[in-house]
Amino acid sequence: MVLPKLSEYFVSREPSPIRLAQIVHMSRKDKVEAINVAIGNVSLPMHPAMQRRMLNLGAQDSPFENGVVKYSATVGFDETNEAFLNIIAASGGKVKNLYSQVTDGGSQAMELVILGVCGDPGKNEKPLLLIDPTYTNYVSMAERTGRKTVSVPRYIRANSKFTIPDLKEIENVIIKLKPSAILVIPYDNPTGHFYPMDDIIKIAKLAVKYNLWLISDEAYRELVYIDSEASTIWKLTNTDVQGIEGRRIGIETSSKVWNACGLRIGAIVTDNKDFHTKAVAENTANLCSNVIGQYIFGALAHETAEDLEAWYLKQRIYYKGIGDNLRSEFKKLMPDIILSSPDSAIYTVIDVKNSVDSNFNSMDFVLYCAEQGLVNVDGRKLTLLVSPMSGFYNSNNSQGATQMRIAFVESPENMKLIPLLFNELLKEYLSSNR
């Protein structure tokens, strides 16, 4: 029997690099436990106000007390949108003239934003400008929608920090490739780099000069571990950057700072009414986002700035401790590696280029760990799942061949095992390939 063929697009698709190791490991026959730091799947409890709502969904004052779960408006519950604006305001953002739309997590927000700012599908016009390496889902969503992305590269410096490329280099790419928008991730995924407000302002001035949309992914806002104020595009006004108002789009999510990855609630926030109106219109085909998730996240609409700051501080202390310990232990075991300084977010990039030969490929190593890697630690049969950085570069950048991303998402006890596991698995892999 001849079966119908898959589309060329489906045939070409491979799993996201942040999910690949987990998918491969699930097919293993031996019972080897995986410590999974390939994906930012936060394992901490949600904010207490959100927990209370989750545990009392059938309460008398809940919209679900009678067991009825109806659609919300496509734009989302008012309370949920107010929650997003409330947390922006708590970080010093000016929310008076902002519009918010609830989405199915940050990933759907990315897709809608790309649809709203880039050129027509398949024509490679008006691409989205990325700063490499960047979160892989932006490239995936652009490919899904037939839109083009372009990028300007950055590198790990001698001080173990990624920084933004030279502004003249960014400007040259804008002039040559004519993007319609530029993306910044102030608390950077995947590098852990932090963009202070001075850098945000410099990029905002380029956006105005060349009439671009300025998109900011603020999933990790407030997770900064150096002495600096929170960065957000919503602190900017026309006084800071003349012409910036009306061209800003922010991507929000419940997943990271609020420890609610599985809730799948995010938002598009913008100061452009027309963009907001059309983004909601485009999403009417999806009807609405998860209303139970909206209700749970909506609890944050009623938290004070002081309450929210106390929560941020708790998160910062926790993740800084994880990152500092990870860096210290890696340097003891593997002094030749390069480890990006985790100044923000919940990630670090490890580069093994000083420990391997030119044939090393991070993807092959990741698959080896998932398929056959094994380290015995106090009677536990363990392997380690990390993300190959090749999937985070939009261009054919050779840096990714020796780099991997590690997320600070396992328990503190498991996170302490990461340097040992990585070191032993790398030695195993290199020995098996001699």
C-alpha positions as CSV (number, residue, x, y, z in Angstrom):
1,M,0.0,0.0,0.0
2,V,1.3,3.4,-0.9
3,L,0.7,6.0,1.8
4,P,0.5,9.7,1.3
5,K,3.7,11.7,1.7
6,L,4.6,14.1,4.5
7,S,5.1,17.7,3.5
8,E,8.7,18.8,2.7
9,Y,8.6,21.0,5.8
10,F,7.8,18.0,8.1
11,V,10.4,15.8,6.5
12,S,13.0,18.4,7.2
13,R,12.1,18.9,10.8
14,E,14.3,17.7,13.7
15,P,13.7,18.1,17.4
16,S,14.7,21.3,19.1
17,P,18.2,21.1,20.6
18,I,16.8,21.7,24.0
19,R,14.5,18.6,23.7
20,L,16.8,16.3,21.6
21,A,18.8,14.7,24.4
22,Q,15.7,13.9,26.4
23,I,13.9,12.3,23.4
24,V,17.0,10.2,22.6
25,H,17.4,9.1,26.2
26,M,13.8,8.0,26.5
27,S,14.5,5.2,24.0
28,R,17.4,3.7,26.1
29,K,16.8,0.1,27.2
30,D,19.1,0.2,30.3
31,K,17.9,1.9,33.4
32,V,20.2,4.9,33.5
33,E,18.9,8.0,35.3
34,A,19.4,11.2,33.4
35,I,20.1,14.5,35.1
36,N,18.5,16.8,32.6
37,V,20.0,20.3,32.3
38,A,19.3,20.6,28.6
39,I,16.1,22.5,29.0
40,G,15.0,25.3,31.3
41,N,12.4,23.2,33.0
42,V,12.4,24.9,36.4
43,S,11.9,22.6,39.4
44,L,11.1,25.2,42.1
45,P,7.6,25.8,43.5
46,M,5.4,28.5,42.0
47,H,4.9,31.9,43.7
48,P,2.7,31.3,46.8
49,A,-0.2,33.3,45.5
50,M,-0.3,31.2,42.4
51,Q,-0.1,28.0,44.4
52,R,-3.1,29.0,46.5
53,R,-5.2,29.5,43.4
54,M,-4.1,26.2,41.9
55,L,-5.0,24.3,45.1
56,N,-8.4,25.9,45.4
57,L,-9.7,25.9,41.8
58,G,-13.1,24.8,42.9
59,A,-13.4,27.4,45.7
60,Q,-16.5,29.5,45.9
61,D,-14.9,32.6,44.5
62,S,-13.2,30.7,41.6
63,P,-14.6,31.0,38.1
64,F,-14.5,27.2,38.0
65,E,-16.5,26.5,41.2
66,N,-19.3,24.9,39.3
67,G,-17.0,22.8,37.1
68,V,-17.6,25.0,34.0
69,V,-14.5,25.9,32.0
70,K,-15.5,28.4,29.3
71,Y,-13.3,30.2,26.8
72,S,-12.0,33.6,27.8
73,A,-11.8,36.5,25.3
74,T,-8.8,35.9,22.9
75,V,-7.0,38.8,24.5
76,G,-7.2,37.0,27.8
77,F,-8.7,37.7,31.2
78,D,-8.4,41.3,32.3
79,E,-6.9,40.2,35.6
80,T,-4.2,38.1,33.8
81,N,-3.2,41.0,31.6
82,E,-3.1,43.2,34.7
83,A,-0.8,40.7,36.4
84,F,1.7,41.1,33.5
85,L,1.5,44.9,33.7
86,N,1.8,44.7,37.5
87,I,5.1,42.8,37.4
88,I,6.5,45.1,34.7
89,A,5.7,48.1,36.9
90,A,7.3,46.5,39.9
91,S,10.6,46.5,37.9
92,G,10.3,50.2,37.2
93,G,8.5,49.9,33.9
94,K,6.1,52.6,32.8
95,V,2.8,50.8,32.0
96,K,0.3,53.6,31.5
97,N,0.1,53.3,27.7
98,L,0.9,49.6,27.3
99,Y,-1.3,46.9,25.8
100,S,-1.2,43.3,26.9
101,Q,-2.4,40.1,25.3
102,V,-2.2,36.6,26.9
103,T,-0.6,33.8,24.9
104,D,0.1,30.1,25.2
105,G,3.5,30.7,26.8
106,G,6.4,32.8,25.5
107,S,6.8,30.5,22.5
108,Q,3.5,31.4,21.0
109,A,4.2,35.0,21.7
110,M,7.4,34.7,19.6
111,E,5.5,33.2,16.7
112,L,2.8,35.9,16.7
113,V,5.5,38.7,17.0
114,I,7.4,37.2,14.0
115,L,4.2,37.1,12.0
116,G,3.5,40.7,12.9
117,V,6.8,42.3,12.1
118,C,8.6,40.3,9.4
119,G,8.0,40.2,5.6
120,D,5.9,37.8,3.6
121,P,6.5,34.1,3.9
122,G,9.1,32.7,1.6
123,K,10.3,36.0,0.3
124,N,13.3,36.6,2.7
125,E,12.3,40.2,3.0
126,K,12.2,42.2,6.3
127,P,14.0,39.6,8.4
128,L,14.3,39.5,12.2
129,L,17.7,40.5,13.4
130,L,19.2,38.3,16.1
131,I,22.3,38.6,18.2
132,D,24.0,35.2,18.1
133,P,23.9,32.9,20.0
134,T,20.2,33.3,20.7
135,Y,17.3,31.3,22.0
136,T,16.7,28.6,19.4
137,N,13.0,28.9,19.4
138,Y,13.2,32.2,17.5
139,V,14.8,30.5,14.6
140,S,12.3,27.6,14.8
141,M,9.3,29.9,14.8
142,A,10.7,31.8,11.9
143,E,11.1,28.6,9.9
144,R,7.6,27.4,10.9
145,T,6.1,30.6,9.5
146,G,8.4,30.9,6.5
147,R,10.0,34.1,7.7
148,K,13.7,35.0,7.5
149,T,16.2,35.6,10.3
150,V,19.6,37.2,10.1
151,S,22.2,37.6,12.8
152,V,25.3,39.3,14.0
153,P,27.8,37.1,16.0
154,R,29.3,37.5,19.5
155,Y,31.9,35.6,21.3
156,I,33.0,34.6,24.8
157,R,35.7,37.1,25.8
158,A,38.8,36.5,27.9
159,N,36.8,37.5,31.0
160,S,34.3,34.6,30.4
161,K,31.6,37.0,29.4
162,F,29.6,37.3,26.2
163,T,28.9,40.9,25.3
164,I,26.9,42.6,22.6
165,P,28.7,43.0,19.3
166,D,30.2,46.3,18.3
167,L,27.4,48.7,17.5
168,K,29.0,49.5,14.2
169,E,28.9,45.8,13.3
170,I,25.2,45.7,14.1
171,E,24.6,48.8,12.1
172,N,26.4,47.4,9.1
173,V,24.2,44.3,9.2
174,I,21.1,46.5,9.4
175,I,22.2,48.5,6.3
176,K,23.1,45.4,4.3
177,L,20.3,43.0,5.2
178,K,17.4,45.4,6.0
179,P,15.7,43.7,8.9
180,S,12.4,44.9,10.1
181,A,13.1,44.3,13.8
182,I,15.9,43.6,16.2
183,L,15.6,41.2,19.2
184,V,17.3,41.7,22.5
185,I,17.2,39.3,25.5
186,P,18.4,41.4,28.4
187,Y,18.8,38.5,30.7
188,D,20.2,36.3,28.1
189,N,19.2,32.8,27.1
190,P,21.5,30.9,26.3
191,T,24.6,32.8,27.5
192,G,23.8,34.2,31.0
193,H,24.9,37.6,29.7
194,F,23.2,40.7,31.1
195,Y,22.4,43.8,29.1
196,P,22.5,46.9,31.4
197,M,20.2,49.8,30.5
198,D,23.0,51.6,28.7
199,D,23.2,48.8,26.2
200,I,19.4,48.7,25.8
201,I,19.5,52.4,25.0
202,K,22.2,52.0,22.4
203,I,20.3,49.3,20.6
204,A,17.1,51.3,21.0
205,K,18.7,54.3,19.2
206,L,19.7,52.0,16.3
207,A,16.0,50.8,16.1
208,V,14.8,54.4,15.8
209,K,17.5,55.4,13.4
210,Y,16.6,52.6,10.9
211,N,12.9,52.5,11.8
212,L,12.9,49.0,13.3
213,W,10.7,47.3,15.8
214,L,12.5,46.7,19.1
215,I,11.6,43.3,20.5
216,S,12.7,42.4,24.0
217,D,12.4,38.9,25.5
218,E,12.0,39.6,29.2
219,A,11.4,36.0,30.4
220,Y,14.1,36.3,33.1
221,R,13.6,39.9,34.1
222,E,15.0,40.5,37.7
223,L,17.2,37.4,37.6
224,V,20.5,39.4,37.6
225,Y,23.3,38.5,39.9
226,I,25.7,41.4,39.5
227,D,25.2,44.9,41.1
228,S,22.8,46.5,38.6
229,E,19.3,47.7,38.3
230,A,16.8,45.7,36.4
231,S,16.9,46.2,32.6
232,T,13.7,46.5,30.6
233,I,12.6,48.3,27.5
234,W,9.6,49.6,29.5
235,K,11.8,52.1,31.4
236,L,12.6,53.9,28.2
237,T,10.6,57.0,27.0
238,N,11.0,59.4,24.2
239,T,13.1,61.5,26.6
240,D,15.7,58.8,26.7
241,V,15.5,57.8,23.1
242,Q,13.5,60.2,20.9
243,G,11.1,58.1,18.8
244,I,11.3,54.9,20.8
245,E,7.6,55.0,21.9
246,G,5.3,53.1,19.6
247,R,7.9,50.6,18.3
248,R,8.4,48.4,21.4
249,I,7.2,44.8,21.8
250,G,7.9,42.7,24.9
251,I,7.6,39.0,25.4
252,E,6.5,37.8,28.8
253,T,6.1,34.3,30.4
254,S,5.0,32.6,33.6
255,S,7.6,29.9,33.0
256,K,10.8,31.1,34.5
257,V,10.8,33.8,37.2
258,W,7.4,32.4,38.4
259,N,8.4,28.8,38.2
260,A,5.4,27.7,36.1
261,C,6.8,26.2,33.0
262,G,3.9,23.8,32.5
263,L,1.3,26.5,33.0
264,R,1.9,27.7,29.4
265,I,0.9,31.2,30.0
266,G,2.8,34.2,28.4
267,A,2.0,37.6,27.0
268,I,2.8,40.0,24.2
269,V,3.1,43.5,25.7
270,T,3.4,46.5,23.3
271,D,3.0,50.3,23.2
272,N,1.7,50.1,19.7
273,K,-2.1,49.9,19.6
274,D,-2.3,48.8,15.9
275,F,0.1,45.9,16.6
276,H,-1.9,44.9,19.6
277,T,-5.2,44.9,17.7
278,K,-3.8,42.9,14.8
279,A,-2.0,40.4,17.1
280,V,-5.3,39.7,18.9
281,A,-7.1,39.4,15.6
282,E,-4.5,36.9,14.3
283,N,-4.8,34.8,17.5
284,T,-8.6,34.5,17.3
285,A,-8.1,31.3,15.3
286,N,-6.6,29.9,18.5
287,L,-9.7,31.1,20.4
288,C,-7.9,31.7,23.7
289,S,-5.1,30.6,26.0
290,N,-5.6,28.1,28.8
291,V,-8.1,29.7,31.2
292,I,-7.1,27.7,34.3
293,G,-3.5,28.8,33.7
294,Q,-4.7,32.4,33.2
295,Y,-6.6,32.3,36.5
296,I,-3.6,30.9,38.4
297,F,-1.2,33.5,37.0
298,G,-3.8,36.3,37.6
299,A,-3.1,36.1,41.3
300,L,0.0,38.3,40.7
301,A,-2.2,41.2,39.7
302,H,-2.8,41.7,43.5
303,E,0.8,41.5,44.7
304,T,2.5,44.7,45.8
305,A,5.8,45.9,44.5
306,E,7.4,45.1,47.9
307,D,6.0,41.5,47.8
308,L,7.3,41.0,44.3
309,E,10.7,42.3,45.2
310,A,10.9,39.9,48.1
311,W,10.2,37.1,45.7
312,Y,12.8,38.3,43.2
313,L,15.4,38.5,45.9
314,K,14.7,34.9,47.0
315,Q,15.0,33.7,43.4
316,R,18.3,35.6,42.8
317,I,19.9,34.2,46.0
318,Y,19.0,30.7,45.0
319,Y,20.2,30.8,41.4
320,K,23.4,32.8,42.2
321,G,24.3,30.1,44.7
322,I,23.8,27.4,42.0
323,G,25.8,29.3,39.4
324,D,28.7,30.2,41.7
325,N,29.1,26.6,42.9
326,L,28.8,25.2,39.4
327,R,31.5,27.5,38.1
328,S,33.8,26.8,41.1
329,E,33.6,23.0,40.7
330,F,34.0,23.0,37.0
331,K,37.2,25.1,37.3
332,K,38.6,22.6,39.9
333,L,37.9,19.6,37.7
334,M,38.4,21.1,34.2
335,P,40.7,24.1,34.5
336,D,41.1,24.3,30.7
337,I,37.4,24.8,29.9
338,I,35.8,28.2,29.2
339,L,32.6,28.8,31.1
340,S,30.5,31.8,30.4
341,S,29.9,34.0,33.4
342,P,26.3,33.5,34.6
343,D,25.5,37.2,35.3
344,S,21.7,36.7,34.7
345,A,19.0,34.2,33.7
346,I,19.6,30.5,34.6
347,Y,22.2,29.3,32.1
348,T,25.9,29.0,31.4
349,V,27.7,28.0,28.2
350,I,30.6,25.6,28.5
351,D,33.2,25.6,25.8
352,V,35.6,22.6,25.6
353,K,37.7,23.8,22.7
354,N,40.9,23.8,24.7
355,S,40.4,20.1,25.7
356,V,39.4,18.5,22.4
357,D,40.6,18.2,18.9
358,S,39.2,19.8,15.7
359,N,37.0,16.8,15.1
360,F,34.9,17.3,18.2
361,N,31.2,18.0,17.7
362,S,29.0,19.0,20.6
363,M,25.9,17.4,19.0
364,D,27.7,14.0,18.8
365,F,28.8,14.3,22.4
366,V,25.3,15.2,23.6
367,L,23.9,12.2,21.7
368,Y,26.5,9.9,23.2
369,C,25.6,11.0,26.7
370,A,21.9,10.4,26.0
371,E,22.3,7.0,24.2
372,Q,25.1,5.3,26.1
373,G,26.9,7.5,28.6
374,L,27.1,6.1,32.1
375,V,28.7,7.2,35.3
376,N,28.3,5.3,38.6
377,V,28.0,7.8,41.5
378,D,27.4,6.2,44.9
379,G,25.4,3.4,43.4
380,R,23.4,5.6,41.1
381,K,23.7,4.9,37.3
382,L,23.7,8.4,35.8
383,T,24.1,10.3,32.6
384,L,23.9,14.0,31.8
385,L,21.7,15.7,29.3
386,V,22.8,19.1,28.0
387,S,22.0,21.2,24.9
388,P,24.4,21.5,21.9
389,M,25.0,25.1,21.2
390,S,25.1,24.6,17.5
391,G,21.3,24.9,17.6
392,F,21.6,28.4,19.1
393,Y,23.6,30.0,16.3
394,N,21.5,31.3,13.4
395,S,24.5,31.2,11.1
396,N,27.1,28.5,10.3
397,N,29.2,29.6,13.3
398,S,31.9,27.1,14.2
399,Q,31.8,28.2,17.9
400,G,28.8,25.9,18.5
401,A,30.8,22.8,17.7
402,T,32.6,22.9,21.0
403,Q,29.9,24.6,23.2
404,M,27.0,23.3,25.2
405,R,24.4,25.0,27.4
406,I,23.7,24.0,31.0
407,A,20.4,25.1,32.7
408,F,20.3,25.6,36.5
409,V,17.1,23.6,36.8
410,E,17.8,20.4,38.7
411,S,17.8,20.2,42.5
412,P,20.8,21.7,44.3
413,E,22.0,18.1,45.1
414,N,21.9,17.1,41.5
415,M,23.4,20.4,40.3
416,K,26.5,19.6,42.4
417,L,27.0,16.5,40.4
418,I,27.1,18.2,37.0
419,P,30.8,19.0,36.8
420,L,31.8,15.5,37.8
421,L,29.3,13.9,35.4
422,F,30.3,16.2,32.5
423,N,34.1,15.6,33.1
424,E,33.7,11.8,33.3
425,L,31.4,11.6,30.3
426,L,33.7,13.8,28.2
427,K,36.6,11.5,29.1
428,E,34.5,8.4,28.2
429,Y,33.5,10.0,24.9
430,L,37.0,11.1,23.9
431,S,38.4,7.6,24.8
432,S,35.7,5.8,22.8
433,N,36.5,7.9,19.7
434,R,40.3,7.5,19.6
